[in-house]
Amino acid sequence: MSEVTQNEKKLTAEEKAAYDDLVARINRTLNKLRPYIQADGGDVHFEGFEDGIVSVSMSGACAGCMAINTTLNDGIEALLIDEVPEVKGVRLLPADPFSYYF
């Protein structure tokens, strides 16, 4: 069996394929929300998945928005948990100061 390193863990080819499928399902779900977030001048970016937690970052208007907790909890997290059974929660990574401009 070939091995691949993912998040500092060695994964077999089968485990990597399962992880890649999971990431694809997470990204498909985020893409459903993306038009609504972009309509308000922001965007959401998948950063990683570990132990049931999806890490995301926000850019544009969302990076400094006071309503980010509502967007994160009632929108992103709720839909991900509903559509991807492996997801147990969502964590927002700190905003990049330059993300306000891109």
C-alpha positions, 0 to 999 in steps of 0.5 A: 500500500502506498502512503500519503502524508496529510495533516502530519498523519500518514494515510493509506491510499484508501484513507486519502481517497476518503478524505478527498471525497469528504473535502469535495463534499464540504466544498460542494456545500460551501459553494451552495452558500458562496453566492449569498455571501458574495452578494454581500461583498464577502467570501468563505474559504475552506482551510481544512478539516480535522477531528470533525471540525471544518476550518474556514476563513472569510474575506472581503466584507465578511472578514470584519463584519459584526454579523459574522457569528450569525453567518458562521453558526446559522448559515455555514455550520448549520448547512455543513452539519446537515449535509456532511455527517462527518462535520461536527462544527466549524471554526473561523480562522483569524482574518488576514488583514489583506483579505479586506481588499481581495 
